[in-house]
Amino acid sequence: MNTSATTAIANTASTALSARIRDVQEATRGVTTLYPRSYILQCIKEDRFPDELWQKLGEFGLLGLSVPEEYGGSGGGVLEITALNEALALAGVPTLFLVVTGLGRVPIMRHGTPEQIRKYVTPTCTGEKKLCFAITEPNAGTNSFAMTTLATPDGDGWVLNGQKVFISGARDADYMLVIARTTKAGEVKHRTDGISLFVLDMKTPGIQLTQLNIQVETAERQYMVFFDNVKLPADALIGEAGKGAKLMFEGLNSERLLAAGAAIGLGDYALAKAVAYSKERKPFGKPIGSYQALQHRMAQAKAQIEAARLMTYNAAERFDAGEDAGAHANMAKLLGSQAAVAAVEAALQTHGGYGFDRDYDIITLWPMVRLLEIAPINNEMLLNYIGEHVLGLPKSY
């Protein structure tokens, strides 16, 4: 792990807060030393989930972060699991599955029954079970309120029909948290009404997966998921039927923070490679890192990363304190993704033509960081949110 980045993390907040982050960082280093960047690249090449890494994270208690000990977790909050996601990215082993696991558990932990938590969350703390998340639809896109996937009452349970797209890790998941309508969009007074959350077992008949041809260097693949008369038991519903919009946003705010953690970690990972290369490369006799054209670009990226890091942990602390962290979470994801792109671009420019040689492992980072400007939500929508809800400007769309 980049030690300078670790030091920066330790200086982002109060001593107590820094200690929480540092503990996660140190524990994660014990795992990434065993399963480094070369391991994740091999998993990508073989198109397989990094099970060994995942199980070791469970063994170290890291997958249980943000889950209370009474439910088999390791305690802490979104701050700790964000620190975990950053620590993995700092070592070059980011995992989208941690993002979807982290966000998927939030509404279950906050609004599920004790039985639901033990059934759907507790097994994810050890890695025994995996949880993914499904909200996006082909026609609705960013406008999630226009979703058409529908769950209708069926005796004591429900029947689910519809489809979702860009679902990370659906093939490898045991459970899926699905956002669906229980009242059609055209039949509600307010667009946030009629939305419900369900957890379904991926072995349930009627679920079909189609892998998408997404070219991003991650071990998790993306899928189109079809639901054809999928029968769900009564305990699949999380919270109250039709009142799931608030629950959904609680999970999405945590998703923003986990994505920001991955972004700043990857940014620092790329920047460390650029710095090391620029100290060794001497085509004109002096290290190219001494040239201001490159040095300033790397310095600018570093400043952006540190600003994003401060915002990310500030937002996570607010979230865990029960405050409305929506604005800060959105800003964290916006700044983090922009910083990551700036860092990888600086690394590419520093490496020149070699930056596009896969063996140098720079170009392999580009699709992932560029994706983070689009997903889990595009930066334009984050700017819309900030404009409307922070600055008080008229709605722009």
Buried (B, 14 or more C-beta within 10 A) or exposed (E): BBEEBBEBBBEBBEEEBBEBBBEBBEBBBEBBEEBBBEBBBEBBEEEEBBEEBBBBBBEBBBBBBBBBEEBBBBEBBBBBBBBBBBBBBBBBBBBBBBBBBBBBBBBBBBBBEEEBBBBBBBBBBBBEBBBBBBBBBEEBEEEBBBBBBBBEEEEEBBBBBBBBBBBBBBBBBBBBBBBBBBBEBEEBEEEBBBBBBBBBBBEBEBBEBEEEEBEBBBBBBBBBBBBEEBBBBEBBBBBEBBBBBEBBBBBBBBBBBBBBBBBBBBBBBBBBBBBEBBEEBEEEEEBBBEBEEBBEBBEBBBEBBBBBBBBBBBBBBBBBEEEEBBBBBBBBBBBBBBBBBBBBBBBBBBBBEBBEEEEBBBBBBBBBBBBBBEBBBBBBBBBBBBBBBEEEEEEEE
